[in-house]
């Protein structure tokens, strides 16, 4: 275990967080709010600790997937811990557990909140909540790779550990350039959404925070009714951009470099859009009688389907009041999620498609035992290792999900609340049903349940294994052994 490179990267993560915390400070200056001093103080603390951690550069800058997973998990824990301090110190969220829950929910782009009255927060806090979505959407380590040169040629292990989906590859030969391209696309799409929201006469602050939440597919609203109070035009704009941010960013890379055929032939994107279309039509026919016109029903159906499948979590209506069949579709969409390589959560469309194709292959082998059939995805044969890793991921997912539902059920809440609370956090959605529905929040849960759900949010965003590796005994054994060897080496030099 290369502990020195882990320390060095964590130090850089803290320095980046210090820089990012200056933006809410600027918001405080613009709106003349005293709370900005606490963000500045935490920024100074992050900078000091970060400088101490990067003061000595590592002798060995090469790291493998194990180090990448440990670094990624610790980075997100560090980000969340220090990101929660301004909420707590300013007194806007006095309980540290609640402040941490809100921050973890922000960085993991979940959007589950403990706040009863979000509009009581300062502009500074509202901006920081939405900005954590934008940071977490693409990933802070992808940002680090884009701006800080890390030698060693194994940077792809950091990106693989943080990026959602079955596999991550390089768009261009250098991983640093890949990270820059991804952030360029991400920034440009966010800016485009802000412009379209402003064109619909949304206030500047509202447009900025809404676009940040949409881009990260997070869902923290700055209004008590989320997006319900805005015009139909603005709701349609947000609907479209939620869907766009749920698309694999590789498609945008191909479009950027005029490879339209490859962009529009991506199998995962076609399935993703097909699922959305089918779900919207089903929900539309279920709720059409509840609204004044078919167009209004279509708008709400499209918005909520887009919000749930992309794991954004915004809402225009209390969908907990919809018919059971419509709610069932939304819960199923929670598990499917968006595309791999997007900012969305969930199991991912690519995994679902490969699992279904694997099932088809196994059924065929029962009927024709001598047949040899390859699973194909995106026009290529899927390797056995990929199928195995997806199967392991799904089994691990179900074990953690079941354990979390059991843990949360200790509170004696109803089954729908317990089940959807875990589904909404594990898949980084935000609102669930019943007591954690879109018109309510997670504040009624005990601290124990909140920590269980925080674990679920981090595990869901990091694709399970980077966080689970932290709890593997061999990781800490390797770290202890390395420190022991280092001490002996230092003594021998003296």
C-alpha positions, 0 to 999 in steps of 0.5 A: 500500500503506497500510503505516501501517494494517498496522503499527497492526493488527500492533501490536494483534495483539501486544497481544492476544497479550500478553493471551492469554499471561496465561492460561497464566501463571494456569495456572502459578500454579494448578499452581505451575509455574516455567515460567509466568515465561517466558510472562509475559516473552514477554507483556511483550515482545509488549506493549512491541512492540505499544505501540510499533507502535500509538503513532502512529495511521495518518493513513489508516485505509482498507485494501483486500483487498491490505492485508487479505491482507498484514496477515492473513499477517503477523499469523499469522506474528507470532503463531506466532513469539512464541507459540513463544518460551515453549516454547523459552525454558522448555526444554520444546521446546529446538529453535526449529524444533520449537517453531515447528512446534508453535505454527504447528500450534496456531494453524492448528488442525492438531494435527500434533506433533513431541513423543514424550511429550506427557505430559512437558510442564507443565500450562502448556505443555499449556494453551497448546498447546490454547489456540492451537487455540481462538485460531486456530479463529475467528481472531485478527483476527475477535477484534480486529474484535470488541473494537477499533474500526477506522474506515474501513468496509473491515474486511470485507477483514480478515475475508475474508482470514482466514475460511475459504470461498469468500466471507465476508459480514456477518450484520448491517450492522456488521462489528464486530457480526458478529465479536461474534456469531461469538465469542459463538456460539463461546464458548457452544458451547465452554462447553457442551462443557466442561459435558458433558465434566465431566458425564461425569466428565472431569477439569477440566483435561482437559475444558478443554483437550479442549474448546479443541482440539475448538472450534478443530478442532485436535486437540492431545491432552494424553494420549499416546493422544489420546482413546482412554483416555476413556469411550465417553460422552466420545468420543461427546460429542467426536464430536458437537461436532467435527461441530458445529464443522465446520458453517457458523456462519451456521446457528447465527446463524439458529438464534439468531435463530429463523430455523430454516427458513433454518438447516436449508435450508442446502445446504452443511450438508446435503451435509456431514452426508450425506458424514459419514453415508455415510463412517461407514457405509462405514468401519463395515462395513469395520472391524466385524470388528475390534472386539468389538461393532457399537456399538464399531465404530460409535463408532470409525468415527463418531469418526474420520470426524468427526475427519478431515472436520472436520480436528480430528485427535483419535483413539481408535484407530490407524486406520493399522491399518484396511483399505485401503478405510477408510483411503482414505475417511479420506484423501479426507475430508482433502481435502473438509474441513468447511463454509465459515465453520466452524473446520475446514480442507480445500478445503471442502464448498461448493467441492467441491459447486460444482466438481461442479456445474460439471463437470455443467454442462460435460458438459451443454454438450457434449451440448446446445451451445445450452443455457444452464444456471445453476449454483445453490447455496443456492437462488441462481445462482452468479456466474461470478466465484465459479466462476472464483475456485474454479477458480483456488483449486483449481488453486493448491491442486494446484500447491502440494500437488504442490510440497510432496510433491516437496519433502518426498520429498527425505528418501527416506521412503515415498510414503504418509508424504510424501503424507499428511504434506502432506495432513494439514498442508495441510488442517490435519488433524494425523495422517497415515499410516505414519511420521506416523500417529496413533501417531507424530509429525512429529519424525523429519522434517528441519528443511527438511521441517518448514518446508515443512509449516509453510508448508503449515499457514499456507497451508491455514488462510489459504486460500492467497492471503493467504500467497502475496501476501506473495511477490508482488514488486509488494507490496514494490514498492508498499511501497518506493514509498510509503516513498520518497514519504513521505520526500520529503513529510517533506523538503518540509515541513522 
